[in-house]
Amino acid sequence: MARPTFERPGPHFRRPGNTGTSRTDHAIVFPRGARPGAGGEPWGFPAAKSTDSISRYAAEHFGGFDFSGITVTAPTRTFTGRQEMNVGGVTVELVDLGPGHSAGDVALRVPDDGIVFAGAMLFDGGHMIVWSGSPAACIDSVDVPLARGAETFVPGHGALMGAEVRDFRAYLTEVQAAATAWARDGLPLSQAAARVHAEFAGDRAHPERLFTATAGTYADAGLAEALATLDLVKGMADLARLPV
C-alpha cells in the first residue's frame, strides 16, 4: 500500500539525482477498495500545510527523501479474498488481509516454499504504524499466514522472520489489551497513549507509533472516531517528545 513509513532513507529510495527506472511489463495488484496515495500526495501523506509539531516530525523523517517527479500508478487489477497467480512458473497466492497497517493490506504466499511476503503486516525491530485499522485487525492479519503453515516471513520492515512472528503477535496482543483497559477506564486518548508508550516502548524503533495503535483501539471500542492521517501524525509527533 502507498502509505508513509517514517523509516530512514535507504539505498532503494529515490534521492535527489536518482531518477530510478521505469517498467511497463508488470501488473500492480491491490485488494479491491484499497487505494494508493493520489492527488500529489506520495505515500498518502497530505501535502497540505500542517502545524509546527507535524512539520518538524515530517521534516525529520521525510527530509532525506525526494518526492519530486513521482507518478502514482493506479492498480491494474483488483481482487477480494484470495487470488492465485503464476509468476515465472511459480504458484503464488495473494491474500487480502483487510485494513490494519493500511486500508487494504495484502500478503503474497508461496505455498510450495512455505514463504510469505508479508509487506507492512510485519515490522521487525520497529513498532508498527496502524494507519487504517486497529491492533486487533493487525493480529487477525498475522493469524492468516500462521494458520496456513508458513515458516519464513519477509516483513515490510526489517530482517527475515520465523518464530519471531509469534513474538510480534504477542506484542500486538499486549498493546491492544493495555489500550483497551485504558479505554474502558475512560482515560483520554492522549493520556492513554502516553501510558502505553511508557509500558511498551522497549528497544523497538519509533515507539511514538504506539499512538496509532492506541487510537485504533479507542476507535474499535467506540470511544473515539477513527483519526485522519494528519491527526495520527500529530499524535506521534507529540508522543515522540516523551522520554523512552
Secondary structure, 3 states (H helix, E strand, C coil): CCCCCCCCCCCCCCCCCCCCCCCCCCCCEEECCCCCCCCCCHHHCCCCCCCHHHHHHHHHHHCCCCCCCCCCCCCCEEECCEEEEEECCEEEEEEEEECCCCCCEEEEEEHHHCEEEEEEEEECCECCCCCCCCHHHHHHHHHHHHHCCCCEEEEEECCCECCHHHHHHHHHHHHHHHHHHHHHCCCCHHHHHHHHHHHHCCCCECHHHHHHHHHHHHHHCCCCCCCCHHHHHHHHHHHCCCCC
